[in-house]
Amino acid sequence: MLTDIEDKIVARLQEKLPDVNRVSIDAAHSALALNVPTVDVIVGGGTFTHATISQYKMKTQVLVIVTFQNLRSVEDRRKGVYPILEAIFLLLAGNKFGLKIDALAPKRLDNITEEAEAKAGKIVFQIEFETGFVITPTSDDEIVDLLTIGLNYYLKPGDDVVDAGDAVTLDQ
């Protein structure tokens, strides 16, 4: 579910913010963003509570990090990043993306610009949202499937035919 949440957020931001340089799932936020914002989406961290006797509910953080660069001034950086932050807030707050999750609830907005980034003419803000979903028990076969990685190999450039594949099962 965590991957689904990340993917849906990235897709929504890419669709609705065409002037964004890059929207990705990444832990770093120091990419080049000269007058065009860079947006990173990170889902992680959270808590568990009992939902029913055999089910747990996971509340998790969703971090959307916006990096904007303008070499003229701090004022120009702020004027450039604020509308982007507001747009992201409006696009994501209250959204479920068609998933069985709680609507994204905004929690915090923070300026997380590091000193080196400020010297490079960047400003970095982080919007924190929270969502939750029930983790439903599955069969042992489904759990093994979650721990299996499928690898497809495309040996001929430009063709979408899988020429070979592997399945790797992770040890417990």
Secondary structure, DSSP 8 states (H G I E B T S, - for coil): -HHHHHHHHHHHHHHH-TT-SEEE--S------BTS-EEEEEEEEEEEEESSSS-EEEEEEEEEEEEEE-SS-HHHHHHHHHHHHHHHHHHHTT--TTSSS---EEEEEEE---HHHHHTTEEEEEEEEEEEEEE----HHHHHHHTEEEEEE--STT-----EEEEEE---
